[in-house]
Amino acid sequence: MAGKNYLKMLGVVVGAALVNILALSPAFAGVTIGDSAFETALGVTLLIASVIAIVYGSYNWLYKTPIALTTKPIKTREDYASALAPYGKVRVLAEDIAAALEQMDRMDKKKATLFKVLHQRFDPAEMSFSKFSGVAEEVENLFYLNIKSVLNRLGVFDEAEYERVMTRKSARYSPKLLQEKTDFYNEYMSYIKHAIGTNEEMLLQLDKLLLEISRLDSIEPGDIERMPAMVEIDSLIKQTKYYKQ
């Protein structure tokens, strides 16, 4: 792959040199910078275009870091972060990936705070502790299941194809096929944003649950399921599982 990129870069350099020679050499077109306003503008434009082509080619083929897809099983929080990080270099995905990574940090903090409060309010042997901690664990599991679904879709994302389709610069496709591809990528991006939005809602529900627990004076195990935050979390879990089926 590196060898092909160097050949591509060599082709750009040689091509730019030939264009400039043909345009500026007195033996050919003979465009002279400083001779007339038109020729000066044309000559300067050619030189600038050549520089841009060489710089762009150098970045894309020699310096731009390709996305390295890992085949390592994703099990731990660090695995998820490592798997997401490379996609943060993709322009169209950068904002969503940054949001997902930031959500993971917040999930860690909220879960740690929740368990700290649970230990302060309940004995670990109590049923109340078990119910609250069980819900927190289920929310976290579903949170990372959403991220895994996002990663599954990112694994088949083609940045170059996406740019061609969304900017409609490809002449290879018929208008009908181009529209179908556009719809596909719109749905693709919508799914990623939906998953991140669902995870944000989970974080909010954990905040609400933490607030309700901190306000409790006493509670019977049978009353836990009727707490507003618990009801909302249960509904969110069911909706998310249904959506993912």
CNS distance restraints for C-alpha pairs under 8 A (distance, minus, plus):
assign (resid   1 and name CA) (resid   5 and name CA) 6.32 0.50 0.50
assign (resid   2 and name CA) (resid   6 and name CA) 6.31 0.50 0.50
assign (resid   2 and name CA) (resid  61 and name CA) 8.00 0.50 0.50
assign (resid   2 and name CA) (resid  62 and name CA) 7.71 0.50 0.50
assign (resid   3 and name CA) (resid   7 and name CA) 6.34 0.50 0.50
assign (resid   4 and name CA) (resid   8 and name CA) 6.18 0.50 0.50
assign (resid   5 and name CA) (resid   9 and name CA) 6.15 0.50 0.50
assign (resid   5 and name CA) (resid  61 and name CA) 5.08 0.50 0.50
assign (resid   5 and name CA) (resid  62 and name CA) 6.63 0.50 0.50
assign (resid   6 and name CA) (resid  10 and name CA) 6.07 0.50 0.50
assign (resid   6 and name CA) (resid  61 and name CA) 7.20 0.50 0.50
assign (resid   6 and name CA) (resid  62 and name CA) 7.15 0.50 0.50
assign (resid   7 and name CA) (resid  11 and name CA) 6.13 0.50 0.50
assign (resid   8 and name CA) (resid  12 and name CA) 6.38 0.50 0.50
assign (resid   8 and name CA) (resid  61 and name CA) 7.58 0.50 0.50
assign (resid   9 and name CA) (resid  13 and name CA) 6.32 0.50 0.50
assign (resid   9 and name CA) (resid  54 and name CA) 7.53 0.50 0.50
assign (resid   9 and name CA) (resid  57 and name CA) 6.08 0.50 0.50
assign (resid   9 and name CA) (resid  58 and name CA) 6.60 0.50 0.50
assign (resid   9 and name CA) (resid  61 and name CA) 6.94 0.50 0.50
assign (resid   9 and name CA) (resid  62 and name CA) 7.98 0.50 0.50
assign (resid  10 and name CA) (resid  14 and name CA) 6.08 0.50 0.50
assign (resid  11 and name CA) (resid  15 and name CA) 5.86 0.50 0.50
assign (resid  12 and name CA) (resid  16 and name CA) 6.00 0.50 0.50
assign (resid  12 and name CA) (resid  53 and name CA) 7.15 0.50 0.50
assign (resid  12 and name CA) (resid  54 and name CA) 6.45 0.50 0.50
assign (resid  12 and name CA) (resid  57 and name CA) 7.28 0.50 0.50
assign (resid  13 and name CA) (resid  17 and name CA) 6.14 0.50 0.50
assign (resid  13 and name CA) (resid  54 and name CA) 6.35 0.50 0.50
assign (resid  14 and name CA) (resid  18 and name CA) 6.14 0.50 0.50
assign (resid  15 and name CA) (resid  19 and name CA) 6.21 0.50 0.50
assign (resid  16 and name CA) (resid  20 and name CA) 6.24 0.50 0.50
assign (resid  16 and name CA) (resid  50 and name CA) 5.39 0.50 0.50
assign (resid  16 and name CA) (resid  53 and name CA) 7.89 0.50 0.50
assign (resid  16 and name CA) (resid  54 and name CA) 7.96 0.50 0.50
assign (resid  17 and name CA) (resid  21 and name CA) 6.11 0.50 0.50
assign (resid  17 and name CA) (resid  50 and name CA) 7.99 0.50 0.50
assign (resid  18 and name CA) (resid  22 and name CA) 6.07 0.50 0.50
assign (resid  19 and name CA) (resid  23 and name CA) 6.05 0.50 0.50
assign (resid  20 and name CA) (resid  24 and name CA) 5.68 0.50 0.50
assign (resid  20 and name CA) (resid  25 and name CA) 7.73 0.50 0.50
assign (resid  20 and name CA) (resid  46 and name CA) 6.91 0.50 0.50
assign (resid  20 and name CA) (resid  47 and name CA) 7.18 0.50 0.50
assign (resid  21 and name CA) (resid  25 and name CA) 5.25 0.50 0.50
assign (resid  21 and name CA) (resid  28 and name CA) 7.96 0.50 0.50
assign (resid  22 and name CA) (resid  28 and name CA) 5.44 0.50 0.50
assign (resid  22 and name CA) (resid  29 and name CA) 6.05 0.50 0.50
assign (resid  22 and name CA) (resid  30 and name CA) 7.76 0.50 0.50
assign (resid  23 and name CA) (resid  28 and name CA) 6.62 0.50 0.50
assign (resid  23 and name CA) (resid  29 and name CA) 4.89 0.50 0.50
assign (resid  23 and name CA) (resid  30 and name CA) 6.02 0.50 0.50
assign (resid  23 and name CA) (resid  31 and name CA) 5.76 0.50 0.50
assign (resid  23 and name CA) (resid  43 and name CA) 7.68 0.50 0.50
assign (resid  24 and name CA) (resid  28 and name CA) 7.42 0.50 0.50
assign (resid  24 and name CA) (resid  29 and name CA) 6.33 0.50 0.50
assign (resid  24 and name CA) (resid  30 and name CA) 4.92 0.50 0.50
assign (resid  24 and name CA) (resid  31 and name CA) 4.70 0.50 0.50
assign (resid  24 and name CA) (resid  32 and name CA) 6.33 0.50 0.50
assign (resid  24 and name CA) (resid  43 and name CA) 7.12 0.50 0.50
assign (resid  25 and name CA) (resid  29 and name CA) 6.47 0.50 0.50
assign (resid  25 and name CA) (resid  30 and name CA) 4.93 0.50 0.50
assign (resid  25 and name CA) (resid  31 and name CA) 7.11 0.50 0.50
assign (resid  26 and name CA) (resid  30 and name CA) 3.93 0.50 0.50
assign (resid  26 and name CA) (resid  31 and name CA) 7.33 0.50 0.50
assign (resid  31 and name CA) (resid  39 and name CA) 5.65 0.50 0.50
assign (resid  31 and name CA) (resid  40 and name CA) 7.74 0.50 0.50
assign (resid  31 and name CA) (resid  42 and name CA) 7.66 0.50 0.50
assign (resid  31 and name CA) (resid  43 and name CA) 6.37 0.50 0.50
assign (resid  32 and name CA) (resid  36 and name CA) 7.72 0.50 0.50
assign (resid  32 and name CA) (resid  39 and name CA) 5.89 0.50 0.50
assign (resid  32 and name CA) (resid  40 and name CA) 6.45 0.50 0.50
assign (resid  32 and name CA) (resid  43 and name CA) 6.87 0.50 0.50
assign (resid  33 and name CA) (resid  39 and name CA) 5.98 0.50 0.50
assign (resid  33 and name CA) (resid  40 and name CA) 4.14 0.50 0.50
assign (resid  33 and name CA) (resid  41 and name CA) 7.63 0.50 0.50
assign (resid  33 and name CA) (resid  43 and name CA) 5.78 0.50 0.50
assign (resid  33 and name CA) (resid  44 and name CA) 7.21 0.50 0.50
assign (resid  34 and name CA) (resid  39 and name CA) 7.36 0.50 0.50
assign (resid  34 and name CA) (resid  40 and name CA) 5.29 0.50 0.50
assign (resid  35 and name CA) (resid  39 and name CA) 6.59 0.50 0.50
assign (resid  35 and name CA) (resid  40 and name CA) 6.63 0.50 0.50
assign (resid  36 and name CA) (resid  40 and name CA) 5.88 0.50 0.50
assign (resid  37 and name CA) (resid  41 and name CA) 6.07 0.50 0.50
assign (resid  38 and name CA) (resid  42 and name CA) 6.09 0.50 0.50
assign (resid  39 and name CA) (resid  43 and name CA) 5.90 0.50 0.50
assign (resid  40 and name CA) (resid  44 and name CA) 6.04 0.50 0.50
assign (resid  41 and name CA) (resid  45 and name CA) 5.97 0.50 0.50
assign (resid  42 and name CA) (resid  46 and name CA) 6.22 0.50 0.50
assign (resid  43 and name CA) (resid  47 and name CA) 6.34 0.50 0.50
assign (resid  44 and name CA) (resid  48 and name CA) 6.12 0.50 0.50
assign (resid  45 and name CA) (resid  49 and name CA) 5.96 0.50 0.50
assign (resid  46 and name CA) (resid  50 and name CA) 6.10 0.50 0.50
assign (resid  47 and name CA) (resid  51 and name CA) 6.32 0.50 0.50
assign (resid  48 and name CA) (resid  52 and name CA) 6.17 0.50 0.50
assign (resid  49 and name CA) (resid  53 and name CA) 6.08 0.50 0.50
assign (resid  50 and name CA) (resid  54 and name CA) 6.21 0.50 0.50
assign (resid  51 and name CA) (resid  55 and name CA) 6.08 0.50 0.50
assign (resid  52 and name CA) (resid  56 and name CA) 5.90 0.50 0.50
assign (resid  53 and name CA) (resid  57 and name CA) 5.95 0.50 0.50
assign (resid  54 and name CA) (resid  58 and name CA) 5.98 0.50 0.50
assign (resid  55 and name CA) (resid  59 and name CA) 6.25 0.50 0.50
assign (resid  56 and name CA) (resid  60 and name CA) 6.21 0.50 0.50
assign (resid  57 and name CA) (resid  61 and name CA) 5.75 0.50 0.50
assign (resid  57 and name CA) (resid  62 and name CA) 7.58 0.50 0.50
assign (resid  58 and name CA) (resid  62 and name CA) 5.13 0.50 0.50
assign (resid  58 and name CA) (resid  63 and name CA) 6.45 0.50 0.50
assign (resid  59 and name CA) (resid  63 and name CA) 4.81 0.50 0.50
assign (resid  59 and name CA) (resid  64 and name CA) 5.38 0.50 0.50
assign (resid  60 and name CA) (resid  64 and name CA) 5.08 0.50 0.50
assign (resid  67 and name CA) (resid  86 and name CA) 5.68 0.50 0.50
assign (resid  67 and name CA) (resid  87 and name CA) 6.83 0.50 0.50
assign (resid  68 and name CA) (resid  86 and name CA) 6.94 0.50 0.50
assign (resid  69 and name CA) (resid  83 and name CA) 7.63 0.50 0.50
assign (resid  69 and name CA) (resid 155 and name CA) 7.23 0.50 0.50
assign (resid  70 and name CA) (resid  83 and name CA) 7.00 0.50 0.50
assign (resid  73 and name CA) (resid  79 and name CA) 7.93 0.50 0.50
assign (resid  74 and name CA) (resid  79 and name CA) 5.19 0.50 0.50
assign (resid  74 and name CA) (resid  80 and name CA) 6.20 0.50 0.50
assign (resid  74 and name CA) (resid  83 and name CA) 7.91 0.50 0.50
assign (resid  75 and name CA) (resid  79 and name CA) 6.15 0.50 0.50
assign (resid  75 and name CA) (resid  80 and name CA) 7.44 0.50 0.50
assign (resid  76 and name CA) (resid  80 and name CA) 6.58 0.50 0.50
assign (resid  77 and name CA) (resid  81 and name CA) 6.39 0.50 0.50
assign (resid  78 and name CA) (resid  82 and name CA) 6.05 0.50 0.50
assign (resid  79 and name CA) (resid  83 and name CA) 6.08 0.50 0.50
assign (resid  80 and name CA) (resid  84 and name CA) 6.17 0.50 0.50
assign (resid  80 and name CA) (resid 147 and name CA) 7.64 0.50 0.50
assign (resid  80 and name CA) (resid 148 and name CA) 7.66 0.50 0.50
assign (resid  81 and name CA) (resid  85 and name CA) 6.03 0.50 0.50
assign (resid  81 and name CA) (resid 101 and name CA) 6.55 0.50 0.50
assign (resid  82 and name CA) (resid  86 and name CA) 7.53 0.50 0.50
assign (resid  83 and name CA) (resid 151 and name CA) 7.46 0.50 0.50
assign (resid  84 and name CA) (resid  88 and name CA) 7.10 0.50 0.50
assign (resid  84 and name CA) (resid  97 and name CA) 6.65 0.50 0.50
assign (resid  84 and name CA) (resid 101 and name CA) 7.60 0.50 0.50
assign (resid  84 and name CA) (resid 151 and name CA) 6.99 0.50 0.50
assign (resid  85 and name CA) (resid  89 and name CA) 7.76 0.50 0.50
assign (resid  85 and name CA) (resid  97 and name CA) 7.28 0.50 0.50
assign (resid  86 and name CA) (resid  90 and name CA) 7.85 0.50 0.50
assign (resid  87 and name CA) (resid  93 and name CA) 6.59 0.50 0.50
assign (resid  87 and name CA) (resid  94 and name CA) 6.83 0.50 0.50
assign (resid  87 and name CA) (resid  97 and name CA) 6.79 0.50 0.50
assign (resid  87 and name CA) (resid 154 and name CA) 7.71 0.50 0.50
assign (resid  88 and name CA) (resid  93 and name CA) 6.20 0.50 0.50
assign (resid  88 and name CA) (resid  94 and name CA) 4.28 0.50 0.50
assign (resid  88 and name CA) (resid  95 and name CA) 7.49 0.50 0.50
assign (resid  88 and name CA) (resid  97 and name CA) 5.41 0.50 0.50
assign (resid  88 and name CA) (resid  98 and name CA) 6.63 0.50 0.50
assign (resid  89 and name CA) (resid  93 and name CA) 7.69 0.50 0.50
assign (resid  89 and name CA) (resid  94 and name CA) 6.09 0.50 0.50
assign (resid  90 and name CA) (resid  94 and name CA) 5.69 0.50 0.50
assign (resid  90 and name CA) (resid 159 and name CA) 7.29 0.50 0.50
assign (resid  93 and name CA) (resid  97 and name CA) 6.08 0.50 0.50
assign (resid  94 and name CA) (resid  98 and name CA) 6.07 0.50 0.50
assign (resid  95 and name CA) (resid  99 and name CA) 6.23 0.50 0.50
assign (resid  96 and name CA) (resid 100 and name CA) 6.20 0.50 0.50
assign (resid  96 and name CA) (resid 192 and name CA) 7.75 0.50 0.50
assign (resid  96 and name CA) (resid 193 and name CA) 7.02 0.50 0.50
assign (resid  96 and name CA) (resid 196 and name CA) 7.52 0.50 0.50
assign (resid  97 and name CA) (resid 101 and name CA) 6.21 0.50 0.50
assign (resid  98 and name CA) (resid 102 and name CA) 6.11 0.50 0.50
assign (resid  99 and name CA) (resid 103 and name CA) 6.06 0.50 0.50
assign (resid  99 and name CA) (resid 196 and name CA) 7.55 0.50 0.50
assign (resid 100 and name CA) (resid 104 and name CA) 6.36 0.50 0.50
assign (resid 100 and name CA) (resid 147 and name CA) 7.71 0.50 0.50
assign (resid 100 and name CA) (resid 196 and name CA) 6.37 0.50 0.50
assign (resid 101 and name CA) (resid 105 and name CA) 6.62 0.50 0.50
assign (resid 102 and name CA) (resid 106 and name CA) 6.42 0.50 0.50
assign (resid 103 and name CA) (resid 107 and name CA) 6.07 0.50 0.50
assign (resid 103 and name CA) (resid 199 and name CA) 7.58 0.50 0.50
assign (resid 103 and name CA) (resid 200 and name CA) 7.14 0.50 0.50
assign (resid 103 and name CA) (resid 203 and name CA) 7.96 0.50 0.50
assign (resid 104 and name CA) (resid 108 and name CA) 6.35 0.50 0.50
assign (resid 105 and name CA) (resid 109 and name CA) 6.50 0.50 0.50
assign (resid 106 and name CA) (resid 110 and name CA) 6.03 0.50 0.50
assign (resid 106 and name CA) (resid 203 and name CA) 7.71 0.50 0.50
assign (resid 107 and name CA) (resid 111 and name CA) 5.99 0.50 0.50
assign (resid 107 and name CA) (resid 140 and name CA) 7.51 0.50 0.50
assign (resid 107 and name CA) (resid 203 and name CA) 6.64 0.50 0.50
assign (resid 108 and name CA) (resid 112 and name CA) 6.18 0.50 0.50
assign (resid 109 and name CA) (resid 113 and name CA) 6.12 0.50 0.50
assign (resid 110 and name CA) (resid 114 and name CA) 5.98 0.50 0.50
assign (resid 110 and name CA) (resid 203 and name CA) 7.74 0.50 0.50
assign (resid 110 and name CA) (resid 206 and name CA) 7.16 0.50 0.50
assign (resid 110 and name CA) (resid 207 and name CA) 7.39 0.50 0.50
assign (resid 111 and name CA) (resid 115 and name CA) 6.19 0.50 0.50
assign (resid 111 and name CA) (resid 136 and name CA) 7.09 0.50 0.50
assign (resid 112 and name CA) (resid 116 and name CA) 6.16 0.50 0.50
assign (resid 113 and name CA) (resid 117 and name CA) 6.26 0.50 0.50
assign (resid 114 and name CA) (resid 118 and name CA) 6.15 0.50 0.50
assign (resid 114 and name CA) (resid 210 and name CA) 6.02 0.50 0.50
assign (resid 115 and name CA) (resid 119 and name CA) 6.10 0.50 0.50
assign (resid 115 and name CA) (resid 133 and name CA) 7.14 0.50 0.50
assign (resid 116 and name CA) (resid 120 and name CA) 6.37 0.50 0.50
assign (resid 117 and name CA) (resid 121 and name CA) 6.16 0.50 0.50
assign (resid 117 and name CA) (resid 210 and name CA) 7.86 0.50 0.50
assign (resid 117 and name CA) (resid 213 and name CA) 7.89 0.50 0.50
assign (resid 117 and name CA) (resid 214 and name CA) 7.29 0.50 0.50
assign (resid 118 and name CA) (resid 122 and name CA) 5.63 0.50 0.50
assign (resid 118 and name CA) (resid 129 and name CA) 6.34 0.50 0.50
assign (resid 118 and name CA) (resid 132 and name CA) 7.84 0.50 0.50
assign (resid 118 and name CA) (resid 133 and name CA) 7.86 0.50 0.50
assign (resid 118 and name CA) (resid 213 and name CA) 7.97 0.50 0.50
assign (resid 119 and name CA) (resid 123 and name CA) 6.36 0.50 0.50
assign (resid 119 and name CA) (resid 124 and name CA) 6.75 0.50 0.50
assign (resid 119 and name CA) (resid 129 and name CA) 7.85 0.50 0.50
assign (resid 122 and name CA) (resid 126 and name CA) 6.64 0.50 0.50
assign (resid 122 and name CA) (resid 128 and name CA) 7.15 0.50 0.50
assign (resid 122 and name CA) (resid 129 and name CA) 5.82 0.50 0.50
assign (resid 123 and name CA) (resid 129 and name CA) 6.67 0.50 0.50
assign (resid 124 and name CA) (resid 129 and name CA) 5.61 0.50 0.50
assign (resid 124 and name CA) (resid 130 and name CA) 6.99 0.50 0.50
assign (resid 125 and name CA) (resid 129 and name CA) 7.11 0.50 0.50
assign (resid 125 and name CA) (resid 130 and name CA) 7.43 0.50 0.50
assign (resid 126 and name CA) (resid 130 and name CA) 6.53 0.50 0.50
assign (resid 127 and name CA) (resid 131 and name CA) 6.13 0.50 0.50
assign (resid 127 and name CA) (resid 221 and name CA) 6.38 0.50 0.50
assign (resid 128 and name CA) (resid 132 and name CA) 6.22 0.50 0.50
assign (resid 128 and name CA) (resid 220 and name CA) 7.56 0.50 0.50
assign (resid 128 and name CA) (resid 221 and name CA) 5.34 0.50 0.50
assign (resid 128 and name CA) (resid 224 and name CA) 7.42 0.50 0.50
assign (resid 129 and name CA) (resid 133 and name CA) 5.96 0.50 0.50
assign (resid 130 and name CA) (resid 134 and name CA) 5.81 0.50 0.50
assign (resid 131 and name CA) (resid 135 and name CA) 6.29 0.50 0.50
assign (resid 131 and name CA) (resid 224 and name CA) 7.80 0.50 0.50
assign (resid 132 and name CA) (resid 136 and name CA) 6.34 0.50 0.50
assign (resid 133 and name CA) (resid 137 and name CA) 6.17 0.50 0.50
assign (resid 134 and name CA) (resid 138 and name CA) 6.21 0.50 0.50
assign (resid 135 and name CA) (resid 139 and name CA) 6.15 0.50 0.50
assign (resid 136 and name CA) (resid 140 and name CA) 6.24 0.50 0.50
assign (resid 136 and name CA) (resid 206 and name CA) 7.52 0.50 0.50
assign (resid 137 and name CA) (resid 141 and name CA) 6.13 0.50 0.50
assign (resid 138 and name CA) (resid 142 and name CA) 6.17 0.50 0.50
assign (resid 139 and name CA) (resid 143 and name CA) 6.00 0.50 0.50
assign (resid 139 and name CA) (resid 202 and name CA) 6.84 0.50 0.50
assign (resid 139 and name CA) (resid 233 and name CA) 7.88 0.50 0.50
assign (resid 139 and name CA) (resid 237 and name CA) 7.22 0.50 0.50
assign (resid 140 and name CA) (resid 144 and name CA) 6.34 0.50 0.50
assign (resid 141 and name CA) (resid 145 and name CA) 6.11 0.50 0.50
assign (resid 142 and name CA) (resid 146 and name CA) 6.24 0.50 0.50
assign (resid 142 and name CA) (resid 237 and name CA) 7.48 0.50 0.50
assign (resid 143 and name CA) (resid 147 and name CA) 6.67 0.50 0.50
assign (resid 143 and name CA) (resid 199 and name CA) 5.66 0.50 0.50
assign (resid 143 and name CA) (resid 202 and name CA) 7.32 0.50 0.50
assign (resid 144 and name CA) (resid 148 and name CA) 6.12 0.50 0.50
assign (resid 145 and name CA) (resid 149 and name CA) 6.27 0.50 0.50
assign (resid 146 and name CA) (resid 150 and name CA) 6.33 0.50 0.50
assign (resid 146 and name CA) (resid 195 and name CA) 5.82 0.50 0.50
assign (resid 146 and name CA) (resid 196 and name CA) 7.73 0.50 0.50
assign (resid 146 and name CA) (resid 199 and name CA) 7.34 0.50 0.50
assign (resid 147 and name CA) (resid 151 and name CA) 6.20 0.50 0.50
assign (resid 147 and name CA) (resid 195 and name CA) 7.37 0.50 0.50
assign (resid 147 and name CA) (resid 196 and name CA) 7.88 0.50 0.50
assign (resid 148 and name CA) (resid 152 and name CA) 6.21 0.50 0.50
assign (resid 149 and name CA) (resid 153 and name CA) 6.54 0.50 0.50
assign (resid 150 and name CA) (resid 154 and name CA) 6.15 0.50 0.50
assign (resid 150 and name CA) (resid 191 and name CA) 7.96 0.50 0.50
assign (resid 150 and name CA) (resid 192 and name CA) 5.83 0.50 0.50
assign (resid 150 and name CA) (resid 195 and name CA) 7.16 0.50 0.50
assign (resid 151 and name CA) (resid 155 and name CA) 6.08 0.50 0.50
assign (resid 152 and name CA) (resid 156 and name CA) 7.37 0.50 0.50
assign (resid 153 and name CA) (resid 157 and name CA) 6.68 0.50 0.50
assign (resid 153 and name CA) (resid 188 and name CA) 7.77 0.50 0.50
assign (resid 157 and name CA) (resid 162 and name CA) 7.99 0.50 0.50
assign (resid 158 and name CA) (resid 162 and name CA) 6.07 0.50 0.50
assign (resid 159 and name CA) (resid 163 and name CA) 6.21 0.50 0.50
assign (resid 160 and name CA) (resid 164 and name CA) 6.30 0.50 0.50
assign (resid 161 and name CA) (resid 165 and name CA) 6.11 0.50 0.50
assign (resid 162 and name CA) (resid 166 and name CA) 5.94 0.50 0.50
assign (resid 162 and name CA) (resid 185 and name CA) 7.10 0.50 0.50
assign (resid 163 and name CA) (resid 167 and name CA) 5.88 0.50 0.50
assign (resid 164 and name CA) (resid 168 and name CA) 5.74 0.50 0.50
assign (resid 164 and name CA) (resid 169 and name CA) 5.30 0.50 0.50
assign (resid 164 and name CA) (resid 170 and name CA) 5.63 0.50 0.50
assign (resid 165 and name CA) (resid 169 and name CA) 6.75 0.50 0.50
assign (resid 165 and name CA) (resid 170 and name CA) 6.64 0.50 0.50
assign (resid 165 and name CA) (resid 178 and name CA) 6.58 0.50 0.50
assign (resid 165 and name CA) (resid 181 and name CA) 6.77 0.50 0.50
assign (resid 165 and name CA) (resid 182 and name CA) 6.18 0.50 0.50
assign (resid 166 and name CA) (resid 182 and name CA) 6.24 0.50 0.50
assign (resid 168 and name CA) (resid 178 and name CA) 7.54 0.50 0.50
assign (resid 173 and name CA) (resid 177 and name CA) 5.87 0.50 0.50
assign (resid 173 and name CA) (resid 178 and name CA) 5.69 0.50 0.50
assign (resid 174 and name CA) (resid 178 and name CA) 6.01 0.50 0.50
assign (resid 175 and name CA) (resid 179 and name CA) 6.10 0.50 0.50
assign (resid 176 and name CA) (resid 180 and name CA) 6.32 0.50 0.50
assign (resid 177 and name CA) (resid 181 and name CA) 6.17 0.50 0.50
assign (resid 178 and name CA) (resid 182 and name CA) 6.10 0.50 0.50
assign (resid 179 and name CA) (resid 183 and name CA) 6.14 0.50 0.50
assign (resid 180 and name CA) (resid 184 and name CA) 6.15 0.50 0.50
assign (resid 181 and name CA) (resid 185 and name CA) 6.26 0.50 0.50
assign (resid 182 and name CA) (resid 186 and name CA) 6.10 0.50 0.50
assign (resid 183 and name CA) (resid 187 and name CA) 6.11 0.50 0.50
assign (resid 184 and name CA) (resid 188 and name CA) 6.04 0.50 0.50
assign (resid 185 and name CA) (resid 189 and name CA) 6.10 0.50 0.50
assign (resid 186 and name CA) (resid 190 and name CA) 6.07 0.50 0.50
assign (resid 187 and name CA) (resid 191 and name CA) 6.18 0.50 0.50
assign (resid 188 and name CA) (resid 192 and name CA) 6.71 0.50 0.50
assign (resid 189 and name CA) (resid 193 and name CA) 6.30 0.50 0.50
assign (resid 190 and name CA) (resid 194 and name CA) 5.95 0.50 0.50
assign (resid 191 and name CA) (resid 195 and name CA) 6.15 0.50 0.50
assign (resid 192 and name CA) (resid 196 and name CA) 6.32 0.50 0.50
assign (resid 193 and name CA) (resid 197 and name CA) 5.99 0.50 0.50
assign (resid 194 and name CA) (resid 198 and name CA) 6.07 0.50 0.50
assign (resid 195 and name CA) (resid 199 and name CA) 6.29 0.50 0.50
assign (resid 196 and name CA) (resid 200 and name CA) 6.23 0.50 0.50
assign (resid 197 and name CA) (resid 201 and name CA) 6.34 0.50 0.50
assign (resid 198 and name CA) (resid 202 and name CA) 6.36 0.50 0.50
assign (resid 198 and name CA) (resid 240 and name CA) 7.68 0.50 0.50
assign (resid 199 and name CA) (resid 203 and name CA) 6.38 0.50 0.50
assign (resid 200 and name CA) (resid 204 and name CA) 6.36 0.50 0.50
assign (resid 201 and name CA) (resid 205 and name CA) 6.24 0.50 0.50
assign (resid 202 and name CA) (resid 206 and name CA) 6.31 0.50 0.50
assign (resid 202 and name CA) (resid 233 and name CA) 7.38 0.50 0.50
assign (resid 202 and name CA) (resid 236 and name CA) 7.61 0.50 0.50
assign (resid 203 and name CA) (resid 207 and name CA) 6.39 0.50 0.50
assign (resid 204 and name CA) (resid 208 and name CA) 6.37 0.50 0.50
assign (resid 205 and name CA) (resid 209 and name CA) 6.10 0.50 0.50
assign (resid 205 and name CA) (resid 229 and name CA) 6.33 0.50 0.50
assign (resid 205 and name CA) (resid 232 and name CA) 7.16 0.50 0.50
assign (resid 205 and name CA) (resid 233 and name CA) 6.16 0.50 0.50
assign (resid 206 and name CA) (resid 210 and name CA) 6.04 0.50 0.50
assign (resid 206 and name CA) (resid 229 and name CA) 7.88 0.50 0.50
assign (resid 207 and name CA) (resid 211 and name CA) 6.23 0.50 0.50
assign (resid 208 and name CA) (resid 212 and name CA) 6.24 0.50 0.50
assign (resid 208 and name CA) (resid 229 and name CA) 5.79 0.50 0.50
assign (resid 209 and name CA) (resid 213 and name CA) 6.15 0.50 0.50
assign (resid 209 and name CA) (resid 229 and name CA) 5.04 0.50 0.50
assign (resid 209 and name CA) (resid 230 and name CA) 6.81 0.50 0.50
assign (resid 210 and name CA) (resid 214 and name CA) 6.17 0.50 0.50
assign (resid 211 and name CA) (resid 215 and name CA) 6.45 0.50 0.50
assign (resid 212 and name CA) (resid 216 and name CA) 6.51 0.50 0.50
assign (resid 212 and name CA) (resid 229 and name CA) 7.37 0.50 0.50
assign (resid 219 and name CA) (resid 223 and name CA) 6.54 0.50 0.50
assign (resid 219 and name CA) (resid 224 and name CA) 7.29 0.50 0.50
assign (resid 220 and name CA) (resid 224 and name CA) 6.97 0.50 0.50
assign (resid 222 and name CA) (resid 226 and name CA) 7.96 0.50 0.50
assign (resid 223 and name CA) (resid 227 and name CA) 6.73 0.50 0.50
assign (resid 224 and name CA) (resid 230 and name CA) 7.10 0.50 0.50
assign (resid 225 and name CA) (resid 230 and name CA) 5.83 0.50 0.50
assign (resid 225 and name CA) (resid 231 and name CA) 6.44 0.50 0.50
assign (resid 226 and name CA) (resid 230 and name CA) 6.74 0.50 0.50
assign (resid 226 and name CA) (resid 231 and name CA) 6.21 0.50 0.50
assign (resid 227 and name CA) (resid 231 and name CA) 6.19 0.50 0.50
assign (resid 228 and name CA) (resid 232 and name CA) 6.21 0.50 0.50
assign (resid 229 and name CA) (resid 233 and name CA) 6.07 0.50 0.50
assign (resid 230 and name CA) (resid 234 and name CA) 6.03 0.50 0.50
assign (resid 231 and name CA) (resid 235 and name CA) 6.20 0.50 0.50
assign (resid 232 and name CA) (resid 236 and name CA) 6.09 0.50 0.50
assign (resid 233 and name CA) (resid 237 and name CA) 6.09 0.50 0.50
assign (resid 234 and name CA) (resid 238 and name CA) 6.27 0.50 0.50
assign (resid 235 and name CA) (resid 239 and name CA) 6.12 0.50 0.50
assign (resid 236 and name CA) (resid 240 and name CA) 6.02 0.50 0.50
assign (resid 237 and name CA) (resid 241 and name CA) 6.13 0.50 0.50
assign (resid 238 and name CA) (resid 242 and name CA) 6.12 0.50 0.50
assign (resid 239 and name CA) (resid 243 and name CA) 6.09 0.50 0.50
assign (resid 240 and name CA) (resid 244 and name CA) 6.20 0.50 0.50
assign (resid 241 and name CA) (resid 245 and name CA) 6.41 0.50 0.50
